[in-house]
């Protein structure tokens, strides 16, 4: 016998989501897709071509370099940073998931905030023991010279993967991965 108290009992969050889903469904009711349009074909080609860039980028990081990365510092305040951390975890652990040096448990993830000022962010200093002597991958974060110098002083190596303009302006930046 089914307990009638459990049927159709929604939490307030579920009620909001259910109502919003109905609104969104209404937006797509009278929509037709034109998969033959020039714009669609162009967008599809650009999307497919983008994989070549991903493969090219992946080949810039050797298996040894990939295996050595044991700390990921990511932007915690937005979805770009969180997705970047997730993608980094997948990329760094895509092979040998059970080997000691390529296990997500062996990679320290540091949620951080950007800091482009002339001093080192106090929040980073609090986490120095978790980053010291490690190979750090910084994703979706912009730091000023003081912050970058700080990372270089405590880390074994620093790799920056970011689309913010600061990374492009670092003098003598020979990091092949920071070319977006």
Secondary structure, 3 states (H helix, E strand, C coil): CCCCCCCCCCCHHHHHHHHHHHHHHHHHCCCCCCCCCHHHHHHHHHHHHHHHHHHHHHHHCCHHHHHHCCEEEEECCCHHHHHHHHHHHHHHCCCCCCCHHHCHHHCEEEEECCECCCCCCHHHHHCHHHHCCCEEEEECCCECHHHHHHHHHHCCEEEEECCCHHHHCCCCCCCCCCCC
